[in-house]
């Protein structure tokens, strides 16, 4: 979520309820929600995660790609692709 010049933007990394369930509350505050086209088409399954890197702050928003001190949710995942993405991030 970011606010620039009074505008509120909420960026969804992918469509899982733990990431998007609060969207309606942000919209009530005037937020614009940004998500992948895949998420609009597939409301229960995503075609991939979006990574957002704020270079000047050295912050990475990684959706469900990167977990710290917690095991990942792998029910819909592709282990080989997940490991490849982790290597690419590193």
N, CA and C of each residue as an Amber inpcrd file, in Angstrom:
protein
   270
   0.8480000  -1.1610000   0.0000000   0.0000000   0.0000000   0.0000000
   0.8950000   1.2260000   0.0000000   0.5740000   2.1720000  -0.8430000
   1.3670000   3.3970000  -0.8550000   0.4440000   4.5890000  -1.0160000
   0.8900000   5.7220000  -0.5400000   0.1380000   6.9640000  -0.6840000
   1.0890000   8.0110000  -1.2440000   0.7420000   8.5220000  -2.4090000
   1.5820000   9.5390000  -3.0470000   0.6760000  10.6800000  -3.4920000
   0.9160000  11.8470000  -2.9680000   0.1080000  12.9910000  -3.3520000
  -1.3570000  12.8400000  -2.9760000  -1.6360000  12.1270000  -1.8830000
  -3.0110000  11.9600000  -1.4480000  -3.7190000  10.7780000  -2.0760000
  -3.1010000  10.1420000  -3.0700000  -3.6970000   8.9660000  -3.7060000
  -3.2460000   7.7080000  -2.9790000  -4.1590000   6.7580000  -2.8250000
  -3.8340000   5.5060000  -2.1570000  -3.8570000   4.3960000  -3.2010000
  -2.7920000   3.6080000  -3.2450000  -2.6980000   2.4890000  -4.1700000
  -2.3940000   1.2320000  -3.3810000  -3.1510000   0.1790000  -3.6270000
  -2.9080000  -1.1210000  -3.0020000  -2.5390000  -2.1000000  -4.1070000
  -1.3220000  -2.6540000  -4.0370000  -0.8510000  -3.5890000  -5.0580000
  -0.9720000  -5.0080000  -4.5190000  -1.7550000  -5.8410000  -5.2270000
  -1.8910000  -7.2450000  -4.8490000  -0.8440000  -8.0640000  -5.5810000
  -0.0870000  -8.8780000  -4.8330000   0.9250000  -9.7120000  -5.4670000
   0.3040000 -10.9230000  -6.1500000  -0.8080000 -11.4060000  -5.6150000
  -1.5510000 -12.5210000  -6.2170000  -2.8590000 -12.6890000  -5.4700000
  -3.7500000 -13.4960000  -6.0270000  -5.0620000 -13.6540000  -5.4210000
  -5.1150000 -14.8480000  -4.4790000  -4.7840000 -14.6180000  -3.2450000
  -5.0500000 -15.5140000  -2.1240000  -5.7070000 -14.6280000  -1.0800000
  -6.6740000 -15.1560000  -0.3620000  -7.4190000 -14.3180000   0.5690000
  -6.5360000 -13.6070000   1.5880000  -5.4270000 -14.2350000   2.0010000
  -4.5690000 -13.5590000   2.9720000  -3.8770000 -12.3370000   2.3850000
  -3.9730000 -12.1430000   1.0680000  -3.3720000 -10.9800000   0.4200000
  -4.4030000  -9.9640000  -0.0560000  -5.6450000 -10.3750000  -0.3340000
  -6.6070000  -9.4750000  -0.9710000  -7.8900000  -9.2400000  -0.1800000
  -8.0770000  -9.9470000   0.9140000  -9.3680000  -9.8930000   1.5970000
  -9.7300000  -8.4970000   2.0960000  -8.7410000  -7.6460000   2.3710000
  -9.0200000  -6.2950000   2.8490000  -9.1940000  -5.2580000   1.7560000
  -9.1410000  -5.6680000   0.4890000  -9.2450000  -4.7030000  -0.6110000
 -10.4760000  -3.8120000  -0.5030000 -11.6190000  -4.3920000  -0.1650000
 -12.8560000  -3.6050000  -0.1310000 -12.7740000  -2.4720000   0.8950000
 -12.0800000  -2.7120000   1.9960000 -11.9320000  -1.6600000   3.0040000
 -11.0360000  -0.5330000   2.4990000  -9.9710000  -0.8940000   1.7750000
  -9.1000000   0.1350000   1.2070000  -9.8380000   0.9450000   0.1390000
 -10.6760000   0.2800000  -0.6540000 -11.4470000   0.9720000  -1.6840000
 -12.3950000   1.9810000  -1.0420000 -12.9800000   1.6270000   0.0990000
 -13.8510000   2.5720000   0.8110000 -13.1080000   3.8430000   1.1920000
 -11.7890000   3.7370000   1.3730000 -10.9630000   4.8980000   1.7120000
 -10.4730000   5.6460000   0.4730000 -10.9000000   5.1620000  -0.7110000
 -10.5110000   5.8110000  -1.9540000  -9.3250000   5.1810000  -2.6540000
  -8.9230000   3.9940000  -2.2200000  -7.7500000   3.3400000  -2.8120000
  -8.0530000   2.8040000  -4.2070000  -7.0120000   2.7490000  -5.0100000
  -7.0330000   2.0610000  -6.2970000  -6.2930000   0.7470000  -6.0860000
  -6.9210000  -0.3640000  -6.4670000  -6.3130000  -1.6820000  -6.3020000
  -5.7080000  -2.1000000  -7.6310000  -4.4280000  -2.4780000  -7.5890000
  -3.7110000  -2.9200000  -8.7860000  -3.3950000  -4.3980000  -8.6260000
  -3.7280000  -5.1900000  -9.6570000  -3.4750000  -6.6270000  -9.6260000
  -3.2070000  -7.1100000 -11.0440000  -2.7460000  -8.3350000 -11.1650000
  -2.5210000  -8.9440000 -12.4710000  -3.8490000  -9.2090000 -13.1760000
  -3.8410000  -9.1850000 -14.5040000  -5.0230000  -9.5740000 -15.2760000
  -5.4360000 -11.0020000 -14.9360000  -4.4320000 -11.8740000 -14.6860000
  -4.7290000 -13.2620000 -14.3160000  -5.6350000 -13.3250000 -13.0970000
  -5.4250000 -12.4180000 -12.1540000  -6.2020000 -12.4420000 -10.9140000
  -7.6560000 -12.0740000 -11.1550000  -7.9060000 -11.2210000 -12.1240000
  -9.2860000 -10.8650000 -12.4520000 -10.0030000 -12.0380000 -13.0990000
  -9.2720000 -12.8200000 -13.8990000  -9.8570000 -13.9520000 -14.6120000
 -10.0000000 -15.1790000 -13.7330000  -9.0120000 -15.4300000 -12.9060000
  -8.9760000 -16.6350000 -12.0820000  -9.0710000 -16.2470000 -10.6210000
 -10.2670000 -16.1700000 -10.1080000 -10.4600000 -15.6500000  -8.7610000
  -9.9730000 -16.5830000  -7.6610000  -9.6980000 -17.8590000  -7.9610000
  -9.2240000 -18.7690000  -6.9160000  -7.8410000 -19.3210000  -7.1690000
  -7.2410000 -18.9970000  -8.2900000  -5.9140000 -19.5310000  -8.6070000
  -5.1730000 -18.5120000  -9.4470000  -3.9280000 -18.2180000  -9.1030000
  -3.1590000 -17.2300000  -9.8520000  -2.2480000 -17.8930000 -10.8670000
  -1.9100000 -17.1200000 -11.8810000  -0.9710000 -17.5700000 -12.8830000
   0.4550000 -17.2080000 -12.5250000   0.6560000 -16.6300000 -11.3730000
   1.9930000 -16.2590000 -10.9420000   1.9460000 -15.1570000  -9.9040000
   3.0670000 -14.9300000  -9.2470000   3.1720000 -13.8770000  -8.2470000
   3.8370000 -12.6570000  -8.8590000   3.4960000 -11.5120000  -8.3360000
   4.1380000 -10.2650000  -8.7310000   5.1510000  -9.8880000  -7.6520000
   6.3590000  -9.5750000  -8.0680000   7.3820000  -9.0890000  -7.1480000
   7.5200000  -7.5880000  -7.3480000   7.5540000  -6.8400000  -6.2390000
   7.7360000  -5.3950000  -6.3050000   8.9560000  -5.0500000  -5.4720000
   9.9490000  -4.3990000  -6.0940000  11.1770000  -4.0330000  -5.4060000
  11.2940000  -2.5190000  -5.3750000  11.4020000  -1.9570000  -4.1690000
  11.6300000  -0.5280000  -4.0020000  13.1270000  -0.3270000  -3.8320000
  13.7860000  -0.0380000  -4.9400000  15.2430000   0.0120000  -4.9850000
  15.8250000   0.9980000  -3.9810000  15.2390000   2.1960000  -3.8850000
  15.8080000   3.2040000  -2.9890000  15.6650000   2.8340000  -1.5160000
  14.6790000   1.9930000  -1.1910000  14.4760000   1.5690000   0.1990000
  15.0030000   0.1560000   0.4560000  15.4210000  -0.5350000  -0.6150000
  15.8990000  -1.9150000  -0.5250000  14.8550000  -2.8280000   0.1340000
  13.5980000  -2.6830000  -0.3320000  12.4860000  -3.4850000   0.1750000
  11.9200000  -4.3070000  -0.9720000  11.7090000  -5.6080000  -0.7230000
  11.1180000  -6.5050000  -1.7120000   9.7850000  -7.0140000  -1.1880000
   8.7100000  -6.7700000  -1.9360000   7.4070000  -7.3680000  -1.6590000
   7.3210000  -8.6020000  -2.5480000   7.2970000  -9.7770000  -1.9270000
   7.4670000 -11.0060000  -2.7010000   6.2610000 -11.9370000  -2.7050000
   5.1300000 -11.4850000  -2.2020000   3.9590000 -12.3550000  -2.2010000
   4.2630000 -13.6470000  -1.4690000   3.9390000 -14.7590000  -2.0880000
   4.1960000 -16.0610000  -1.4710000   5.4480000 -16.7270000  -2.0350000
   6.3480000 -15.9420000  -2.6240000   7.5760000 -16.5160000  -3.1700000
   8.6260000 -16.6990000  -2.0800000   8.7330000 -15.7470000  -1.1740000
   9.7810000 -15.7600000  -0.1590000   9.1680000 -15.7910000   1.2420000
   9.6250000 -16.7220000   2.0530000   9.1520000 -16.8570000   3.4300000
  10.3560000 -16.7910000   4.3640000  10.1940000 -16.1620000   5.5110000
  11.2540000 -16.0810000   6.5080000  10.7530000 -16.7070000   7.8080000
  11.5020000 -17.6780000   8.3100000  11.1430000 -18.3680000   9.5530000
   9.7600000 -19.0030000   9.4960000   9.3440000 -19.4440000   8.3170000
   8.0420000 -20.0560000   8.1380000   8.0830000 -20.9130000   6.8780000
   7.3680000 -21.9910000   6.8610000   7.3580000 -22.8390000   5.6670000
   6.3940000 -22.2680000   4.6240000   6.6820000 -22.4230000   3.3550000
   5.8120000 -21.8810000   2.3070000   4.5570000 -22.7290000   2.1100000
   3.5330000 -22.1180000   1.5300000   2.3130000 -22.8090000   1.1270000
   2.5840000 -23.4240000  -0.2430000   2.6430000 -24.7420000  -0.3120000
   3.0640000 -25.4080000  -1.5460000   1.9530000 -26.1590000  -2.2700000
   0.7210000 -26.0580000  -1.8080000  -0.3600000 -26.8400000  -2.3980000
  -0.5610000 -26.5400000  -3.8830000  -0.3810000 -25.3010000  -4.3020000
  -0.5540000 -24.9330000  -5.7030000   0.7880000 -24.6370000  -6.3760000
   1.8750000 -24.9190000  -5.6750000   3.1740000 -24.4940000  -6.1590000
   3.8860000 -25.5020000  -7.0380000   4.8690000 -24.9900000  -7.7450000
   5.7690000 -25.7810000  -8.5700000   7.1390000 -25.6460000  -7.9060000
   7.5940000 -26.7060000  -7.2400000   8.8200000 -26.6370000  -6.4320000
  10.0270000 -26.2120000  -7.2660000  10.1970000 -26.8030000  -8.4430000
  11.3640000 -26.4560000  -9.2670000  11.3460000 -24.9850000  -9.6620000
  10.1820000 -24.4610000 -10.0390000  10.0760000 -23.0510000 -10.4220000
  10.2850000 -22.1460000  -9.2090000   9.7720000 -22.5590000  -8.0660000
   9.9420000 -21.7760000  -6.8370000  11.4250000 -21.6430000  -6.4930000
  12.1660000 -22.7580000  -6.5550000  13.6080000 -22.7250000  -6.2620000
  14.3270000 -21.8520000  -7.2770000  13.9450000 -21.9210000  -8.5620000
  14.5630000 -21.0870000  -9.6050000  14.3260000 -19.6050000  -9.2940000
  13.1020000 -19.2570000  -8.8600000  12.8070000 -17.8630000  -8.5260000
  13.6010000 -17.3890000  -7.3190000  13.7480000 -18.2570000  -6.3240000
  14.5600000 -17.8880000  -5.1590000  16.0100000 -17.6280000  -5.5680000
  16.5460000 -18.4680000  -6.4510000  17.9120000 -18.2640000  -6.9400000
  18.0180000 -16.9420000  -7.6950000  16.9800000 -16.6110000  -8.4730000
  16.9910000 -15.3600000  -9.2460000  16.9310000 -14.1430000  -8.3280000
  16.1480000 -14.2270000  -7.2620000  16.0570000 -13.1250000  -6.3100000
  17.3930000 -12.9080000  -5.6020000  18.0400000 -14.0110000  -5.2330000
  19.2950000 -13.9240000  -4.5010000  20.3480000 -13.2440000  -5.3620000
